[in-house]
Amino acid sequence: MNKPNLSKKLMEISAAQKYKVSIVIVNFQSKKYLASNLLSIRNKISSELISEIIIVNNDRKENLEEIEAEFPKIKLIECEKNIGFGAANNLAAKKALGRYLFFLNPDCEIINCDIKKIIFEMEKDAKIGIIGGQLLKKNGETQQWSAGIETSLLNLIKNNLGFSRSRKIWKSEKKITTDWVSGTAMIIEKNLFQKIGGFDEKFFMYFEDMDLCGRIRKIGRKIVYFPQLKARHLEGGSYERREVKKKDYYDSQEYFFKKNRPKIEFWIIKSIRNFLYV
């Protein structure tokens, strides 16, 4: 009599587990955004589908104990120093219990996130490696450069001249295959993330998401921009000084070109930076 009930229960547990996500948030100078970020998660994602919310605190000056107390699903990882965005996400991923990892910036508020629908998209097409969401600004406009075509010297020139082919991607209201999506709101299966080696920790901040997407594509998997996953992104929460942000950006850009593009492109990028910014 009990065997069918036990079998049914095990099937229910198995079915529920396949939708489980670990939400990963890296904090640096972003404590003021975290309460609204976590409230949006609570309001828009069923708690049954969340294994845990892992916050990696890269900021020794910000005490997050009160945040941890208010939101019981939080697992807090304290770092002695700012180890960088990619390294902090990798640290959380190693400890995550969920089948899927949902990387989310602290200065984001979830507008719409149907986890079951997102995972169904991945399961019905085994070629999908990463799904990235649509990011909106405070005023409701779609955020630029939340997804796009491969970064190259030619594409950078086109972007600066106003001829970007990426615009139609980030403005799309339908799912679309692309070359990269922003790590601001990105979902990937944990096993795949580990298999690919996670984020390259030589990127301190910026371009680590493009690099990850490129490596996923090299093993034959697809990157999908999925506007049904929607978040409001307040942008720039982790930087107080513009010159620091600028340096981190161009350091990462140089490394990205050195690692992923022909040598001539790297040297041109480096020369331009030395001429304009140093």
Buried (B, 14 or more C-beta within 10 A) or exposed (E): EEEEEEEEEEEEEEEEEEBBBBBBBBBBBBBEBBEBBBBBBBEBBEEEBBBBBBBBBBBEEBEBEEBBEEBEBBBBBEBEEBBBBBBBBBBBBEEBEBBBBBBBBBBBBBBBBBBEEBBEBBEEEEEBBBBBBBBBEEEEEBBBBBBBBBBBBEBBEBBEEEEBEBBEBBBBEEBBEBBBBBBBBBBBBBEBBBEBEBBBBBBBBBBBBBBBBBBBBEEEBBBBBBBBBBBBBBBEBBBEEEEEBEBBBBBBBBBBBBBBBEEEBBEBBBEEBEEEEE
